Amino acid sequence: MSGKRYNPKDFEVKEVNEEDFRFSIIERSNMKNEFTLADIESAVKEMERLQKEITSQMNLCKATCDNITSNHPFIEDLSLEQTHHVWMYEENRVVAEDSEAKLKEVEEQLDEYEKLSDVIYKVGGFVRSDKAVTIDQDELQG
């Protein structure tokens, strides 16, 4: 806990909700904002959900680390610098492998576009240049 203390003089009930006091409007004078107890309850629920999520993720990661070190004890002998370099290597190796596969797809698509362009140039009577130029087929033949 933070040990933070709140001064009751900083809070004033501005509007009482007769049906459910949790929806009464409260103003905090030293911050000039308004809220309700329902807002606080909602924030608490969200923080509790987040707490459970973080705890679960943390426990999963710890279990994964324990599993790795029990099967590969040399990992614990690596320095933080070595561990960092192994991690960087793996991250970059995966990206490089994924990039090679993606690059092959891109090159195949470029080849298809080149073939398609060749057909369109031929059918349209176009000539490759920096500017769009058309040639009348009749002028070529006559």
Secondary structure, DSSP 8 states (H G I E B T S, - for coil): -------GGGEEEEE--SS-GGG-EEEETTTTEEE-HHHHHHHHHHHHHHHHHHHHHHHHHHHHHHHHHHH-GGGGGS-HHHHHHHHHHHHHHHHHHHHHHHHHHHHHHHHHHHHHHHHHHHHHTB--SSS--B--HHHHH-
